[in-house]
Structure formats: C-alpha cells, structure tokens
Amino acid sequence: MFTTNKCQCPECNKPALSQFKDNEIIADEPGFCYEHTEDKKAYLAHLKKFIMSHDKIVGLNAYGITVQGMDLSEKKFYGCNFQHVLFTNVHAENIRLRMCMMDFATFTDCDFLKSNIQFSSFAGAKFVHLVLTGSDLIHNNFNGITSYQCSFDNSDLYNSRFIKAILMNTSMQDCNLKKTIFYNSARENVSFKLSNTREALIDRNKGGLIEDFSSTGDSSL
C-alpha cells in the first residue's frame, strides 16, 4: 500500500504526493500535497513520465491531482491512492486496479472498457459519462457515488456495494449482480435488462430486487 506522509505545509493535513528518484518511488521522502506543490506542471509531467515508463505501479500516492487526456490502457496499479483526483478524457482500456483508493474522485468523459478492478474504493466519487462496459468490478466499494449517463453493461459486479448511491440515466444491462448491494440507493432511468436482479440486495429485509423493478428490468423513481 501507499505510504501516507503529511504535507510539510504547516496546518495542512492532506497527504504528501509521492516523490521520485531515478524513476522510482521514494516511499519515505517528505513532500507537499498537490495544493501546496509549487510547480504543479513540472510535478505532473514527472508523474506522467513515471507512469508511462512502468507497466506496474505499486504504492503511488497521487491524492488530489488532475489527470487529463492520458492513456492508461494495460496499466496495473496496486495499493495506490487516487482520492480526490480529477480524471478527464482518460482512456484506460484493460486497466487493472487492486486495493486502490479513489474516494471522492471525479471521472468525466472517461472510458475504462474491459477493466479489471477489485477490492478498491470509489466511495463518494462522481461518474459523468464514464464507460465501464465489459469489466470485472468485483468486491468494490461504490457507496455514495453519483453516476450520470454511465455504462456498466456486460460487467461482473459480484459482491460490490452501491449503498446510498445516486444512479441517473445509467445502464447496468447484462450484469452479474449476485450479492451486489443497493441499500438506500436512488435510481432514475436505470436499466437492468438481462441482469440477475433477483440475486442482488436492495432491502435489508428482502432477499433481492424482486418487486423493486418492472418486468423489463428498468427502474425509475
């Protein structure tokens, strides 16, 4: 997992960004958070170079940065911190994420086609025009997310959680929803066509979504 060092700026409790030397992460190097990094452009350029030169990235702390227009396809991230990161126009086909933290991140106009994401957290994140079609999204935390015009189609959502999530104009067609939890979620114009909704959980007192969806598999509030 990533090492959490506090920003060196007095009274700042945000985590310091990962530092690099000889194109490798220095785990215990003191530094500043993104907000207090003096030359943000230079840091992002260095970070991009590091990511592009590694197929496997372990323990990266990129809290609060902005990622725009990057191609992260085929990259593998393990135990990384992407909390509060802004992802815009990011292409990440076949990306692999394990035990990564993306709480309160924002994804806008991104595609994560055929991604493999497990044991990771997106709590409180915002998804806008995010495509996750054909992905393995197993054992993930999507609690409290806001999803607008997104696609989870043809994905495996086994044992993932959407507690108190807000799903609008979002498609979950032909998905595996076994043990997927939707407690206290709000859903407007969400399609679950061909998904096994009877094996999902929407009410703590019920075994599944049996009466919550229409016969077509669509849900509207």
RAVENDA-V234699 format. One record per pair of residues at least 12 apart in sequence whose C-alpha atoms are under 10 Angstrom apart, sorted by sequence separation. I is the first residue (numbers start at 0). J is the second residue. D is the distance in Angstrom with one decimal. If there is no record, write none. Layout:
<<I/J/D> <I/J/D>>
//
This chain:
<<2/14/9.1> <3/15/7.1> <4/16/8.1> <16/28/9.5> <17/29/8.7> <18/30/7.1> <195/207/9.7> <196/208/5.7> <197/209/5.5> <2/15/9.3> <3/16/8.7> <4/17/8.8> <15/28/9.2> <16/29/8.8> <17/30/7.7> <18/31/9.3> <46/59/9.8> <195/208/9.3> <196/209/7.1> <197/210/9.2> <2/16/9.6> <3/17/9.0> <15/29/7.3> <16/30/6.5> <17/31/8.9> <197/211/9.9> <2/17/8.4> <15/30/5.3> <16/31/6.1> <17/32/9.0> <46/61/8.8> <136/151/9.2> <156/171/9.5> <176/191/9.4> <196/211/9.4> <197/212/9.7> <1/17/8.6> <14/30/8.9> <15/31/4.6> <16/32/5.3> <65/81/9.9> <85/101/10.0> <95/111/9.8> <105/121/9.5> <115/131/9.7> <135/151/9.8> <145/161/9.9> <155/171/10.0> <165/181/9.9> <196/212/8.3> <14/31/7.6> <15/32/4.2> <16/33/6.6> <54/71/9.4> <59/76/8.2> <62/79/9.3> <63/80/9.3> <64/81/8.0> <69/86/9.0> <72/89/9.3> <74/91/7.9> <79/96/8.5> <82/99/9.0> <83/100/9.5> <84/101/7.4> <89/106/8.4> <94/111/7.0> <99/116/8.8> <102/119/9.3> <103/120/9.5> <104/121/7.2> <109/126/8.9> <112/129/9.5> <113/130/9.5> <114/131/7.0> <119/136/9.0> <122/139/9.3> <123/140/9.5> <124/141/7.8> <129/146/8.2> <132/149/9.2> <133/150/9.4> <134/151/7.6> <137/154/9.3> <138/155/9.9> <139/156/8.1> <142/159/9.0> <143/160/9.3> <144/161/7.4> <149/166/8.7> <152/169/9.3> <153/170/9.7> <154/171/7.9> <157/174/9.0> <158/175/9.5> <159/176/8.3> <162/179/9.6> <163/180/9.8> <164/181/7.5> <169/186/8.6> <172/189/9.1> <173/190/9.5> <174/191/7.6> <177/194/9.4> <179/196/9.0> <184/201/8.0> <13/31/8.5> <14/32/5.8> <15/33/7.4> <16/34/10.0> <43/61/9.7> <51/69/9.4> <54/72/9.6> <55/73/9.2> <56/74/7.8> <57/75/8.4> <58/76/8.1> <59/77/8.3> <60/78/9.0> <61/79/7.8> <62/80/6.0> <63/81/7.1> <64/82/8.8> <65/83/9.0> <66/84/7.3> <67/85/7.9> <68/86/8.4> <69/87/8.5> <70/88/9.0> <71/89/7.3> <72/90/6.5> <73/91/7.2> <74/92/8.8> <75/93/9.0> <76/94/8.1> <77/95/8.3> <78/96/8.1> <79/97/8.3> <80/98/9.1> <81/99/7.3> <82/100/5.8> <83/101/6.9> <84/102/8.6> <85/103/9.2> <86/104/7.6> <87/105/8.1> <88/106/8.3> <89/107/8.2> <90/108/9.1> <91/109/7.8> <92/110/6.9> <93/111/7.1> <94/112/8.2> <95/113/9.4> <96/114/8.2> <97/115/8.5> <98/116/8.5> <99/117/8.5> <100/118/9.3> <101/119/7.6> <102/120/6.0> <103/121/6.8> <104/122/8.5> <105/123/9.2> <106/124/7.9> <107/125/8.2> <108/126/8.6> <109/127/8.2> <110/128/8.3> <111/129/7.5> <112/130/6.4> <113/131/6.9> <114/132/8.2> <115/133/9.3> <116/134/7.8> <117/135/7.5> <118/136/8.6> <119/137/8.7> <120/138/9.1> <121/139/7.6> <122/140/6.0> <123/141/7.4> <124/142/8.5> <125/143/9.0> <126/144/7.4> <127/145/8.2> <128/146/8.2> <129/147/8.2> <130/148/8.9> <131/149/7.8> <132/150/5.9> <133/151/7.4> <134/152/8.3> <135/153/9.1> <136/154/6.9> <137/155/6.5> <138/156/7.5> <139/157/8.6> <140/158/9.2> <141/159/7.1> <142/160/5.9> <143/161/6.8> <144/162/8.6> <145/163/9.3> <146/164/7.9> <147/165/8.4> <148/166/8.6> <149/167/8.3> <150/168/9.0> <151/169/7.8> <152/170/6.1> <153/171/7.5> <154/172/8.4> <155/173/9.0> <156/174/6.8> <157/175/6.2> <158/176/7.6> <159/177/8.9> <160/178/8.6> <161/179/7.5> <162/180/6.4> <163/181/7.2> <164/182/8.5> <165/183/9.3> <166/184/7.7> <167/185/8.2> <168/186/8.3> <169/187/8.1> <170/188/8.4> <171/189/7.2> <172/190/6.1> <173/191/7.0> <174/192/8.5> <175/193/9.3> <176/194/6.7> <177/195/7.0> <178/196/9.6> <180/198/9.7> <181/199/7.7> <182/200/7.0> <183/201/7.4> <184/202/9.9> <13/32/6.2> <14/33/8.8> <15/34/9.7> <47/66/9.0> <51/70/8.7> <54/73/7.4> <55/74/6.2> <56/75/6.1> <57/76/5.9> <58/77/6.5> <59/78/7.3> <60/79/5.9> <61/80/5.8> <62/81/5.1> <63/82/6.2> <64/83/7.5> <65/84/5.8> <66/85/6.0> <67/86/5.9> <68/87/6.4> <69/88/7.3> <70/89/6.0> <71/90/6.0> <72/91/4.1> <73/92/6.5> <74/93/7.6> <75/94/6.1> <76/95/6.2> <77/96/6.0> <78/97/6.3> <79/98/7.3> <80/99/5.9> <81/100/5.6> <82/101/4.3> <83/102/6.4> <84/103/7.6> <85/104/5.9> <86/105/6.0> <87/106/6.1> <88/107/6.5> <89/108/7.3> <90/109/6.0> <91/110/6.1> <92/111/5.0> <93/112/6.4> <94/113/7.6> <95/114/6.1> <96/115/6.4> <97/116/6.1> <98/117/6.8> <99/118/7.4> <100/119/5.9> <101/120/5.7> <102/121/4.5> <103/122/6.2> <104/123/7.6> <105/124/5.7> <106/125/6.2> <107/126/6.3> <108/127/6.4> <109/128/6.7> <110/129/5.7> <111/130/5.8> <112/131/5.0> <113/132/6.3> <114/133/7.4> <115/134/5.8> <116/135/6.1> <117/136/5.8> <118/137/6.9> <119/138/7.4> <120/139/5.8> <121/140/5.7> <122/141/5.2> <123/142/6.5> <124/143/7.2> <125/144/5.7> <126/145/6.0> <127/146/6.1> <128/147/6.4> <129/148/7.4> <130/149/5.7> <131/150/5.8> <132/151/5.0> <133/152/6.3> <134/153/7.1> <135/154/5.7> <136/155/5.6> <137/156/5.2> <138/157/6.4> <139/158/7.4> <140/159/5.9> <141/160/5.4> <142/161/4.6> <143/162/6.2> <144/163/7.6> <145/164/6.0> <146/165/6.2> <147/166/6.4> <148/167/6.5> <149/168/7.1> <150/169/5.8> <151/170/5.9> <152/171/4.8> <153/172/6.3> <154/173/7.3> <155/174/5.7> <156/175/5.6> <157/176/5.6> <158/177/6.5> <159/178/7.3> <160/179/5.7> <161/180/5.7> <162/181/5.0> <163/182/6.4> <164/183/7.5> <165/184/5.9> <166/185/6.2> <167/186/5.9> <168/187/6.3> <169/188/6.9> <170/189/5.6> <171/190/5.8> <172/191/4.7> <173/192/6.2> <174/193/7.3> <175/194/6.1> <176/195/5.8> <177/196/7.7> <178/197/9.5> <179/198/7.8> <180/199/6.1> <181/200/6.0> <182/201/4.8> <183/202/7.8> <11/31/9.2> <12/32/9.0> <13/33/8.9> <15/35/9.2> <16/36/8.7> <51/71/8.0> <54/74/5.2> <55/75/4.7> <56/76/4.9> <57/77/4.8> <58/78/5.1> <59/79/4.7> <60/80/4.7> <61/81/5.4> <62/82/5.1> <63/83/4.6> <64/84/5.1> <65/85/4.8> <66/86/4.9> <67/87/4.7> <68/88/4.8> <69/89/5.1> <70/90/4.8> <71/91/4.5> <72/92/4.5> <73/93/5.0> <74/94/5.2> <75/95/4.6> <76/96/4.9> <77/97/4.9> <78/98/4.9> <79/99/4.8> <80/100/4.9> <81/101/4.7> <82/102/4.8> <83/103/4.9> <84/104/4.7> <85/105/4.9> <86/106/4.8> <87/107/4.9> <88/108/5.0> <89/109/4.8> <90/110/5.3> <91/111/4.8> <92/112/4.7> <93/113/5.0> <94/114/4.9> <95/115/4.8> <96/116/4.7> <97/117/5.3> <98/118/4.9> <99/119/4.8> <100/120/5.1> <101/121/4.8> <102/122/4.6> <103/123/4.7> <104/124/4.8> <105/125/4.7> <106/126/5.0> <107/127/4.8> <108/128/4.8> <109/129/5.0> <110/130/4.6> <111/131/4.9> <112/132/5.2> <113/133/4.7> <114/134/4.7> <115/135/4.7> <116/136/5.0> <117/137/4.9> <118/138/5.1> <119/139/5.0> <120/140/4.5> <121/141/5.0> <122/142/4.9> <123/143/4.6> <124/144/4.8> <125/145/4.9> <126/146/4.6> <127/147/5.0> <128/148/5.2> <129/149/4.9> <130/150/4.9> <131/151/5.0> <132/152/4.8> <133/153/4.7> <134/154/4.7> <135/155/4.9> <136/156/5.0> <137/157/5.1> <138/158/5.0> <139/159/4.7> <140/160/5.2> <141/161/4.8> <142/162/4.6> <143/163/4.9> <144/164/4.8> <145/165/4.7> <146/166/4.8> <147/167/4.9> <148/168/4.8> <149/169/4.8> <150/170/4.9> <151/171/4.9> <152/172/4.8> <153/173/4.9> <154/174/4.9> <155/175/4.7> <156/176/5.5> <157/177/5.2> <158/178/4.7> <159/179/5.0> <160/180/4.7> <161/181/4.8> <162/182/4.8> <163/183/4.8> <164/184/4.7> <165/185/4.8> <166/186/4.8> <167/187/4.8> <168/188/4.9> <169/189/5.0> <170/190/4.9> <171/191/5.0> <172/192/4.8> <173/193/4.6> <174/194/4.8> <175/195/6.1> <176/196/6.1> <177/197/8.1> <178/198/6.1> <179/199/4.9> <180/200/4.8> <181/201/4.7> <182/202/5.8> <183/203/9.6> <192/212/10.0> <196/216/7.8> <11/32/8.5> <13/34/9.0> <15/36/9.2> <43/64/8.0> <50/71/8.3> <53/74/7.9> <54/75/6.1> <55/76/6.0> <56/77/6.3> <57/78/6.0> <58/79/4.8> <59/80/6.2> <60/81/6.8> <61/82/7.6> <62/83/6.1> <63/84/4.5> <64/85/6.5> <65/86/6.3> <66/87/6.3> <67/88/5.8> <68/89/5.0> <69/90/6.4> <70/91/5.9> <71/92/7.3> <72/93/5.7> <73/94/4.8> <74/95/6.3> <75/96/6.0> <76/97/6.4> <77/98/6.1> <78/99/4.8> <79/100/6.4> <80/101/6.6> <81/102/7.4> <82/103/5.9> <83/104/4.2> <84/105/6.4> <85/106/6.3> <86/107/6.2> <87/108/6.0> <88/109/4.9> <89/110/6.5> <90/111/6.5> <91/112/6.9> <92/113/5.9> <93/114/4.4> <94/115/6.2> <95/116/5.7> <96/117/6.4> <97/118/5.9> <98/119/4.6> <99/120/6.5> <100/121/6.7> <101/122/7.2> <102/123/5.8> <103/124/4.0> <104/125/6.4> <105/126/6.1> <106/127/6.1> <107/128/5.9> <108/129/5.7> <109/130/6.5> <110/131/6.3> <111/132/7.4> <112/133/6.1> <113/134/4.2> <114/135/6.3> <115/136/6.2> <116/137/6.6> <117/138/5.7> <118/139/5.0> <119/140/6.3> <120/141/6.5> <121/142/7.2> <122/143/5.7> <123/144/4.6> <124/145/6.5> <125/146/6.1> <126/147/6.1> <127/148/6.2> <128/149/4.9> <129/150/6.6> <130/151/6.7> <131/152/7.2> <132/153/5.9> <133/154/4.8> <134/155/6.4> <135/156/6.8> <136/157/7.2> <137/158/6.2> <138/159/4.6> <139/160/6.5> <140/161/7.0> <141/162/7.3> <142/163/6.0> <143/164/4.2> <144/165/6.2> <145/166/6.0> <146/167/6.0> <147/168/5.9> <148/169/5.0> <149/170/6.4> <150/171/6.4> <151/172/7.2> <152/173/6.0> <153/174/5.0> <154/175/6.5> <155/176/7.1> <156/177/7.4> <157/178/6.0> <158/179/4.7> <159/180/6.5> <160/181/6.5> <161/182/7.1> <162/183/5.9> <163/184/4.2> <164/185/6.3> <165/186/6.1> <166/187/6.3> <167/188/6.0> <168/189/5.5> <169/190/6.8> <170/191/6.7> <171/192/7.4> <172/193/5.9> <173/194/4.4> <174/195/7.1> <175/196/8.3> <176/197/8.3> <177/198/4.7> <178/199/5.0> <179/200/6.1> <180/201/6.1> <181/202/7.7> <182/203/7.2> <191/212/8.5> <192/213/9.9> <195/216/9.2> <4/26/8.8> <7/29/7.1> <8/30/8.8> <13/35/9.7> <42/64/9.8> <43/65/8.2> <47/69/8.3> <53/75/8.8> <54/76/8.6> <55/77/7.8> <56/78/8.6> <57/79/6.4> <58/80/7.4> <59/81/8.3> <60/82/8.8> <61/83/9.0> <62/84/6.1> <63/85/7.2> <64/86/8.8> <65/87/8.0> <66/88/8.4> <67/89/6.2> <68/90/7.4> <69/91/8.3> <70/92/8.4> <71/93/8.7> <72/94/5.4> <73/95/7.1> <74/96/8.5> <75/97/8.2> <76/98/8.5> <77/99/6.3> <78/100/7.6> <79/101/8.7> <80/102/8.9> <81/103/9.0> <82/104/5.5> <83/105/7.1> <84/106/8.5> <85/107/8.0> <86/108/8.4> <87/109/6.2> <88/110/7.8> <89/111/8.3> <90/112/8.5> <91/113/8.8> <92/114/6.0> <93/115/6.7> <94/116/7.8> <95/117/8.3> <96/118/8.3> <97/119/6.1> <98/120/7.6> <99/121/8.8> <100/122/8.7> <101/123/8.9> <102/124/5.7> <103/125/6.9> <104/126/8.6> <105/127/7.9> <106/128/7.9> <107/129/6.3> <108/130/8.1> <109/131/8.9> <110/132/8.4> <111/133/9.0> <112/134/6.4> <113/135/7.2> <114/136/7.8> <115/137/8.3> <116/138/8.6> <117/139/5.8> <118/140/7.6> <119/141/8.9> <120/142/8.4> <121/143/8.5> <122/144/6.0> <123/145/7.3> <124/146/8.5> <125/147/8.2> <126/148/8.2> <127/149/6.4> <128/150/7.9> <129/151/8.7> <130/152/8.6> <131/153/8.9> <132/154/6.1> <133/155/7.9> <134/156/8.6> <135/157/8.5> <136/158/9.0> <137/159/5.9> <138/160/7.7> <139/161/9.0> <140/162/8.7> <141/163/9.0> <142/164/5.6> <143/165/6.9> <144/166/7.9> <145/167/7.8> <146/168/8.0> <147/169/6.1> <148/170/7.7> <149/171/8.9> <150/172/8.4> <151/173/8.9> <152/174/6.1> <153/175/7.9> <154/176/9.0> <155/177/8.7> <156/178/8.5> <157/179/5.7> <158/180/7.2> <159/181/9.1> <160/182/8.4> <161/183/8.6> <162/184/5.7> <163/185/6.9> <164/186/8.2> <165/187/8.2> <166/188/8.2> <167/189/6.4> <168/190/8.0> <169/191/9.3> <170/192/8.6> <171/193/8.9> <172/194/5.7> <173/195/7.8> <174/196/8.9> <176/198/6.3> <177/199/5.2> <178/200/6.3> <179/201/8.6> <180/202/8.6> <181/203/9.7> <190/212/9.4> <191/213/9.7> <192/214/9.1> <193/215/8.6> <194/216/7.6> <2/25/9.6> <3/26/8.7> <4/27/7.4> <6/29/7.6> <7/30/6.0> <8/31/6.7> <11/34/9.8> <19/42/9.8> <22/45/8.8> <43/66/8.3> <51/74/8.7> <53/76/10.0> <56/79/7.9> <57/80/9.9> <61/84/7.5> <62/85/9.7> <66/89/7.4> <67/90/9.6> <71/94/6.7> <72/95/8.9> <76/99/7.4> <77/100/9.8> <81/104/7.1> <82/105/9.2> <86/109/7.4> <87/110/9.8> <91/114/7.5> <92/115/9.4> <93/116/9.6> <96/119/7.2> <97/120/9.7> <101/124/7.3> <102/125/9.3> <106/129/6.5> <107/130/9.8> <111/134/7.9> <112/135/9.9> <113/136/9.7> <116/139/7.6> <117/140/9.3> <121/144/7.1> <122/145/9.6> <126/149/7.0> <127/150/10.0> <131/154/7.6> <132/155/9.7> <136/159/7.4> <137/160/9.6> <141/164/7.2> <142/165/9.2> <143/166/9.8> <146/169/6.7> <147/170/9.7> <151/174/7.5> <152/175/9.6> <156/179/6.4> <157/180/9.3> <161/184/6.8> <162/185/9.3> <163/186/10.0> <166/189/6.9> <167/190/9.9> <171/194/7.3> <172/195/9.5> <173/196/9.9> <175/198/8.7> <176/199/5.3> <177/200/8.3> <178/201/9.9> <180/203/9.4> <189/212/9.9> <192/215/6.3> <193/216/7.1> <2/26/6.1> <3/27/8.7> <4/28/8.2> <5/29/7.9> <6/30/6.0> <7/31/5.5> <8/32/8.3> <11/35/9.0> <18/42/9.1> <22/46/9.3> <50/74/8.3> <70/94/10.0> <71/95/9.7> <105/129/9.9> <106/130/9.9> <126/150/9.9> <146/170/9.9> <155/179/9.7> <156/180/9.7> <161/185/9.7> <175/199/8.9> <176/200/8.7> <191/215/8.1> <192/216/4.5> <1/26/7.8> <2/27/7.2> <4/29/6.7> <5/30/7.8> <6/31/4.4> <7/32/8.0> <17/42/10.0> <24/49/8.9> <39/64/8.9> <50/75/9.9> <190/215/8.5> <191/216/4.8> <192/217/6.5> <2/28/9.8> <3/29/10.0> <4/30/7.7> <5/31/7.5> <6/32/5.2> <8/34/9.9> <16/42/9.4> <19/45/8.3> <22/48/8.4> <23/49/7.6> <39/65/9.7> <50/76/9.8> <181/207/9.7> <190/216/6.2> <191/217/5.5> <192/218/9.8> <4/31/8.8> <5/32/7.8> <6/33/9.0> <8/35/7.1> <18/45/9.6> <19/46/8.4> <22/49/6.1> <180/207/9.1> <181/208/9.1> <189/216/8.7> <190/217/4.3> <191/218/7.5> <4/32/9.3> <6/34/9.5> <7/35/8.8> <8/36/9.6> <18/46/9.0> <21/49/9.8> <22/50/9.5> <32/60/9.7> <33/61/8.1> <34/62/9.8> <178/206/9.6> <179/207/9.5> <180/208/9.9> <189/217/5.8> <190/218/6.3> <6/35/8.0> <17/46/8.9> <32/61/8.7> <33/62/7.2> <34/63/7.7> <178/207/8.8> <188/217/7.0> <189/218/5.3> <190/219/8.8> <6/36/9.4> <19/49/8.3> <22/52/8.4> <23/53/9.5> <32/62/7.4> <33/63/6.1> <34/64/8.4> <177/207/9.4> <187/217/9.2> <188/218/5.9> <189/219/6.6> <22/53/9.2> <32/63/7.8> <33/64/6.0> <176/207/10.0> <186/217/9.7> <187/218/6.6> <188/219/4.9> <189/220/9.4> <24/56/9.2> <26/58/8.1> <32/64/8.9> <33/65/9.2> <186/218/6.6> <187/219/4.6> <188/220/7.6> <23/56/9.6> <24/57/8.7> <25/58/9.9> <26/59/8.8> <185/218/9.8> <186/219/6.1> <187/220/5.3> <24/58/8.1> <25/59/9.7> <26/60/9.4> <185/219/9.0> <186/220/6.1> <24/59/7.4> <185/220/7.5> <24/60/9.5> <62/100/9.4> <63/101/10.0> <72/110/9.8> <82/120/9.2> <83/121/10.0> <92/130/10.0> <102/140/9.1> <112/150/9.8> <122/160/9.5> <132/170/9.5> <137/175/9.8> <142/180/9.3> <152/190/9.4> <62/101/8.8> <65/104/9.9> <72/111/8.3> <81/120/9.8> <82/121/8.4> <85/124/10.0> <91/130/10.0> <92/131/9.0> <101/140/9.7> <102/141/8.9> <105/144/9.8> <110/149/9.7> <112/151/9.4> <115/154/9.8> <117/156/9.7> <120/159/9.8> <121/160/10.0> <122/161/8.9> <130/169/10.0> <132/171/9.0> <135/174/9.9> <136/175/9.8> <141/180/9.6> <142/181/8.7> <150/189/9.9> <152/191/8.8> <161/200/9.9> <162/201/8.8> <55/95/9.3> <56/96/9.8> <57/97/9.7> <58/98/10.0> <59/99/9.5> <60/100/9.6> <62/102/9.9> <63/103/9.5> <64/104/9.7> <65/105/9.6> <66/106/9.7> <67/107/9.6> <68/108/9.9> <69/109/9.9> <70/110/10.0> <71/111/9.1> <72/112/9.1> <74/114/10.0> <75/115/9.4> <76/116/9.6> <78/118/9.8> <79/119/9.6> <80/120/10.0> <81/121/9.5> <82/122/9.4> <83/123/9.5> <84/124/9.5> <85/125/9.6> <86/126/9.8> <87/127/9.7> <88/128/9.8> <89/129/9.6> <90/130/9.8> <91/131/9.7> <92/132/9.9> <93/133/9.7> <94/134/9.6> <95/135/9.5> <96/136/9.7> <98/138/10.0> <99/139/9.8> <100/140/9.6> <101/141/9.8> <102/142/9.5> <103/143/9.3> <104/144/9.6> <105/145/9.6> <106/146/9.6> <107/147/9.8> <108/148/10.0> <109/149/9.7> <110/150/9.5> <111/151/9.9> <113/153/9.4> <114/154/9.3> <115/155/9.6> <116/156/9.9> <117/157/10.0> <119/159/9.7> <120/160/9.7> <121/161/9.8> <122/162/9.4> <123/163/9.5> <124/164/9.6> <125/165/9.6> <126/166/9.4> <127/167/9.9> <128/168/10.0> <129/169/9.6> <130/170/9.7> <131/171/9.9> <132/172/9.5> <133/173/9.7> <134/174/9.6> <135/175/9.6> <138/178/9.7> <139/179/9.6> <140/180/9.9> <141/181/9.7> <142/182/9.4> <143/183/9.7> <144/184/9.6> <145/185/9.5> <146/186/9.6> <147/187/9.7> <148/188/9.7> <149/189/9.8> <150/190/9.8> <151/191/9.9> <152/192/9.5> <153/193/9.5> <154/194/9.7> <159/199/9.9> <160/200/9.4> <161/201/9.5> <17/58/8.6> <18/59/9.1> <58/99/8.9> <63/104/8.1> <68/109/9.0> <72/113/9.9> <73/114/8.7> <75/116/9.9> <78/119/8.8> <82/123/9.9> <83/124/8.1> <88/129/9.4> <93/134/8.3> <98/139/9.0> <102/143/9.7> <103/144/8.2> <108/149/9.4> <113/154/8.3> <118/159/8.9> <122/163/10.0> <123/164/8.2> <128/169/9.2> <133/174/8.9> <138/179/8.8> <142/183/10.0> <143/184/8.2> <148/189/9.4> <152/193/10.0> <153/194/8.8> <157/198/9.9> <158/199/8.8> <17/59/6.1> <18/60/8.8> <57/99/9.7> <62/104/9.3> <67/109/9.6> <72/114/8.9> <77/119/9.7> <82/124/8.8> <87/129/9.8> <92/134/9.5> <93/135/9.9> <97/139/9.7> <102/144/9.0> <107/149/9.9> <112/154/9.8> <117/159/9.2> <122/164/9.0> <123/165/10.0> <127/169/9.8> <132/174/9.6> <137/179/9.3> <142/184/8.9> <143/185/10.0> <147/189/10.0> <152/194/9.2> <157/199/9.0> <158/200/9.8> <16/59/8.2> <17/60/5.1> <18/61/9.9> <126/169/10.0> <156/199/9.8> <16/60/5.4> <17/61/6.7> <172/216/8.6> <15/60/7.6> <16/61/5.5> <17/62/9.1> <171/216/9.7> <172/217/9.3> <14/60/8.0> <15/61/8.3> <16/62/6.6> <171/217/9.5> <14/61/8.9> <15/62/7.8> <16/63/8.9> <170/217/9.2> <14/62/6.9> <15/63/9.9> <16/64/8.9> <13/62/8.2> <14/63/9.2> <13/63/9.1> <168/219/9.5> <167/219/9.2> <167/220/9.9> <3/58/9.8> <1/57/7.5> <2/58/6.9> <4/60/9.4> <0/57/7.2> <1/58/3.8> <2/59/8.2> <3/60/7.7> <0/58/4.9> <1/59/5.7> <2/60/7.4> <0/59/8.2> <1/60/5.9> <0/60/9.3> <1/61/9.6> <17/80/9.8> <16/80/9.5> <14/80/9.7> <1/77/8.9> <2/78/9.6> <0/77/7.3> <1/78/5.9> <2/79/9.2> <3/80/9.3> <0/78/4.2> <1/79/5.7> <2/80/9.3> <0/79/6.4> <1/80/6.6> <0/80/8.5> <0/97/10.0> <0/98/7.9> <1/99/9.2> <0/99/8.3> <1/100/9.8> <0/100/9.9>>
//
